Amino acid sequence: MPYFLSNACTYKEVFNPEHVYIFTGKCVISKQEVTVKVRGEDLYDYNHGAFIQDAFPYLSADEREFMMTGMFEFPDFEE
């Protein structure tokens, strides 16, 4: 099961101004919170067999990786 559909993430469904789902969960490596927003019709397509990169082309590769595995590449901030 993809990470974002597991119990590890919560979601909020919003209908206005457009139908979107906002998924929030913690990166399994860094434990930092990650939020990803997808359109409702795209989530439908994904749940009916579309490849993740085809269903959500507007998401970054890191966001799609988080959705699949729970891992997210955070930029390193060195001071």
Secondary structure, 3 states (H helix, E strand, C coil): CCHHHCCCCEEEEECCCCCEEEEEEECCCCCCEEEEEEEHHHHHHHHCCCCHHHHCCCCCHHHHHHHHHCCCCCCCCCC
